[in-house]
């Protein structure tokens, strides 16, 4: 186990999830390649450890003698997604006391906050001004469409993810080849311990998500996934 290839935070994230999952499962000593994919994805998406652990408890609590046992983390993933969505919504659109907000209002508030953060970053990072200005334009278009097209939550989430991906590609494509290789190697270090447990296609998909997460974090770009 190449523990040295992970940061302390990543190591704790992985070990606590694996340990708790196997304990609750009461079956097997190792997790499957598919389960590793879910853990990698949660790590890449910066899902808090406490969210995953809570999802595990909920998932196994739902199981009874009359229902099938939890066979993989695929069952837990839907609970992680729901819990993280609720947590992020509370963060970006927490109503004031005695105030109620619709989902569309919460979404507009969150997107408006992201625009403000991007504008501040563009002032400090001149090289990012152009891709950021395009991103802000796309976010404003989305805000306008929330009501005019009656967009539902899932559609907004999909659009936000596409906008975030577009910003990442714009930033990454401006890098010199040496810098691109630097980020690829950084992602490879985290993935090294998983390669024996994952098919090549899953490794490449997870690597792309990790690179995006690292680049956005290194440039202090706001995570758009608060809307998840």
Buried (B, 14 or more C-beta within 10 A) or exposed (E): EEEEBBEEEBBEBBEBBBEBBBEBBEEEEEBEEBBBBBBBBBBBBBBBBEBBBBBBEBBBEEEEEEEEEBEBBEBBBEBBBBBBBEBBBEEBBEEEEEEEBEEBBBBBBBBBBBBEBBEEBBEEBEEBBEBBEBBBEBBEEBBEBBEEEEBEBEBBBEBBBEBBEBBBEBBBEEEEEEEBEEBBEBBBBBBEBBBEBBEEEBBEBBBBBBBBBBBBEEBEBBBBBBBB
